[in-house]
Amino acid sequence: MTTKKKCHQSQQSSLRKQRSHVSKRLENFDIRIWLIEDVAKFLGVSIGHIYNLTSRREIPFRRKGKKGRLYFIPAEIMQWIDEGEVL
């Protein structure tokens, strides 16, 4: 097999893996409201990191009551990602 074919197959395999990973992350996207665990799982970060982002008001969220549970709207999280800094 030529190097060009190997490279092409490697790229195809990588794309399949990426699609699979994205589809797994989007499984919960049809849910209208996410909890902190859902956001952490979707973003691939710890729950503590999400708490840090909310305390610094760096991620969109809602809270019911002063010390209530945190709620997240999936579309707002996607918009927040899209508006992020492009490096």
C-alpha positions as protocol buffer text, in pm:
chain_id: "A"
residue {
  index: 1
  type: MET
  ca { x: 0 y: 0 z: 0 }
}
residue {
  index: 2
  type: THR
  ca { x: 133 y: 345 z: -86 }
}
residue {
  index: 3
  type: THR
  ca { x: 199 y: 615 z: 165 }
}
residue {
  index: 4
  type: LYS
  ca { x: -75 y: 829 z: 10 }
}
residue {
  index: 5
  type: LYS
  ca { x: -334 y: 551 z: 58 }
}
residue {
  index: 6
  type: LYS
  ca { x: -222 y: 494 z: 417 }
}
residue {
  index: 7
  type: CYS
  ca { x: -255 y: 865 z: 491 }
}
residue {
  index: 8
  type: HIS
  ca { x: -603 y: 875 z: 334 }
}
residue {
  index: 9
  type: GLN
  ca { x: -717 y: 571 z: 533 }
}
residue {
  index: 10
  type: SER
  ca { x: -578 y: 723 z: 851 }
}
residue {
  index: 11
  type: GLN
  ca { x: -769 y: 1047 z: 785 }
}
residue {
  index: 12
  type: GLN
  ca { x: -1091 y: 853 z: 717 }
}
residue {
  index: 13
  type: SER
  ca { x: -1050 y: 657 z: 1039 }
}
residue {
  index: 14
  type: SER
  ca { x: -986 y: 975 z: 1234 }
}
residue {
  index: 15
  type: LEU
  ca { x: -1299 y: 1138 z: 1088 }
}
residue {
  index: 16
  type: ARG
  ca { x: -1511 y: 834 z: 1182 }
}
residue {
  index: 17
  type: LYS
  ca { x: -1381 y: 850 z: 1539 }
}
residue {
  index: 18
  type: GLN
  ca { x: -1455 y: 1224 z: 1559 }
}
residue {
  index: 19
  type: ARG
  ca { x: -1811 y: 1175 z: 1428 }
}
residue {
  index: 20
  type: SER
  ca { x: -1869 y: 898 z: 1678 }
}
residue {
  index: 21
  type: HIS
  ca { x: -1737 y: 1115 z: 1962 }
}
residue {
  index: 22
  type: VAL
  ca { x: -1958 y: 1410 z: 1860 }
}
residue {
  index: 23
  type: SER
  ca { x: -2267 y: 1193 z: 1827 }
}
residue {
  index: 24
  type: LYS
  ca { x: -2207 y: 1051 z: 2176 }
}
residue {
  index: 25
  type: ARG
  ca { x: -2176 y: 1403 z: 2314 }
}
residue {
  index: 26
  type: LEU
  ca { x: -2497 y: 1512 z: 2140 }
}
residue {
  index: 27
  type: GLU
  ca { x: -2705 y: 1224 z: 2279 }
}
residue {
  index: 28
  type: ASN
  ca { x: -2834 y: 1451 z: 2555 }
}
residue {
  index: 29
  type: PHE
  ca { x: -2875 y: 1754 z: 2328 }
}
residue {
  index: 30
  type: ASP
  ca { x: -3245 y: 1687 z: 2275 }
}
residue {
  index: 31
  type: ILE
  ca { x: -3299 y: 1738 z: 2649 }
}
residue {
  index: 32
  type: ARG
  ca { x: -3417 y: 2096 z: 2704 }
}
residue {
  index: 33
  type: ILE
  ca { x: -3240 y: 2153 z: 3034 }
}
residue {
  index: 34
  type: TRP
  ca { x: -2905 y: 2018 z: 3147 }
}
residue {
  index: 35
  type: LEU
  ca { x: -2775 y: 1980 z: 3497 }
}
residue {
  index: 36
  type: ILE
  ca { x: -2414 y: 2047 z: 3589 }
}
residue {
  index: 37
  type: GLU
  ca { x: -2324 y: 1680 z: 3534 }
}
residue {
  index: 38
  type: ASP
  ca { x: -2459 y: 1696 z: 3179 }
}
residue {
  index: 39
  type: VAL
  ca { x: -2256 y: 2008 z: 3093 }
}
residue {
  index: 40
  type: ALA
  ca { x: -1938 y: 1861 z: 3242 }
}
residue {
  index: 41
  type: LYS
  ca { x: -1987 y: 1541 z: 3042 }
}
residue {
  index: 42
  type: PHE
  ca { x: -2062 y: 1730 z: 2721 }
}
residue {
  index: 43
  type: LEU
  ca { x: -1757 y: 1955 z: 2757 }
}
residue {
  index: 44
  type: GLY
  ca { x: -1534 y: 1675 z: 2883 }
}
residue {
  index: 45
  type: VAL
  ca { x: -1434 y: 1858 z: 3201 }
}
residue {
  index: 46
  type: SER
  ca { x: -1486 y: 1805 z: 3572 }
}
residue {
  index: 47
  type: ILE
  ca { x: -1794 y: 1917 z: 3761 }
}
residue {
  index: 48
  type: GLY
  ca { x: -1565 y: 2132 z: 3977 }
}
residue {
  index: 49
  type: HIS
  ca { x: -1446 y: 2314 z: 3666 }
}
residue {
  index: 50
  type: ILE
  ca { x: -1808 y: 2393 z: 3572 }
}
residue {
  index: 51
  type: TYR
  ca { x: -1868 y: 2526 z: 3924 }
}
residue {
  index: 52
  type: ASN
  ca { x: -1561 y: 2749 z: 3882 }
}
residue {
  index: 53
  type: LEU
  ca { x: -1691 y: 2878 z: 3548 }
}
residue {
  index: 54
  type: THR
  ca { x: -2033 y: 2957 z: 3698 }
}
residue {
  index: 55
  type: SER
  ca { x: -1887 y: 3130 z: 4004 }
}
residue {
  index: 56
  type: ARG
  ca { x: -1686 y: 3355 z: 3771 }
}
residue {
  index: 57
  type: ARG
  ca { x: -1996 y: 3395 z: 3549 }
}
residue {
  index: 58
  type: GLU
  ca { x: -1800 y: 3272 z: 3247 }
}
residue {
  index: 59
  type: ILE
  ca { x: -2061 y: 3021 z: 3131 }
}
residue {
  index: 60
  type: PRO
  ca { x: -2435 y: 3080 z: 3084 }
}
residue {
  index: 61
  type: PHE
  ca { x: -2650 y: 2920 z: 3355 }
}
residue {
  index: 62
  type: ARG
  ca { x: -2968 y: 2963 z: 3554 }
}
residue {
  index: 63
  type: ARG
  ca { x: -3041 y: 2907 z: 3919 }
}
residue {
  index: 64
  type: LYS
  ca { x: -3376 y: 2865 z: 4090 }
}
residue {
  index: 65
  type: GLY
  ca { x: -3353 y: 3043 z: 4427 }
}
residue {
  index: 66
  type: LYS
  ca { x: -3046 y: 3187 z: 4599 }
}
residue {
  index: 67
  type: LYS
  ca { x: -2880 y: 2854 z: 4671 }
}
residue {
  index: 68
  type: GLY
  ca { x: -3075 y: 2644 z: 4425 }
}
residue {
  index: 69
  type: ARG
  ca { x: -2961 y: 2391 z: 4173 }
}
residue {
  index: 70
  type: LEU
  ca { x: -2783 y: 2511 z: 3860 }
}
residue {
  index: 71
  type: TYR
  ca { x: -2954 y: 2464 z: 3523 }
}
residue {
  index: 72
  type: PHE
  ca { x: -2810 y: 2500 z: 3175 }
}
residue {
  index: 73
  type: ILE
  ca { x: -2978 y: 2541 z: 2836 }
}
residue {
  index: 74
  type: PRO
  ca { x: -2798 y: 2331 z: 2570 }
}
residue {
  index: 75
  type: ALA
  ca { x: -2844 y: 2593 z: 2296 }
}
residue {
  index: 76
  type: GLU
  ca { x: -2685 y: 2858 z: 2521 }
}
residue {
  index: 77
  type: ILE
  ca { x: -2390 y: 2630 z: 2593 }
}
residue {
  index: 78
  type: MET
  ca { x: -2339 y: 2574 z: 2219 }
}
residue {
  index: 79
  type: GLN
  ca { x: -2360 y: 2949 z: 2156 }
}
residue {
  index: 80
  type: TRP
  ca { x: -2109 y: 3010 z: 2437 }
}
residue {
  index: 81
  type: ILE
  ca { x: -1871 y: 2764 z: 2269 }
}
residue {
  index: 82
  type: ASP
  ca { x: -1922 y: 2926 z: 1928 }
}
residue {
  index: 83
  type: GLU
  ca { x: -1851 y: 3271 z: 2071 }
}
residue {
  index: 84
  type: GLY
  ca { x: -1527 y: 3152 z: 2231 }
}
residue {
  index: 85
  type: GLU
  ca { x: -1192 y: 3290 z: 2135 }
}
residue {
  index: 86
  type: VAL
  ca { x: -1050 y: 3149 z: 1816 }
}
residue {
  index: 87
  type: LEU
  ca { x: -681 y: 3072 z: 1856 }
}
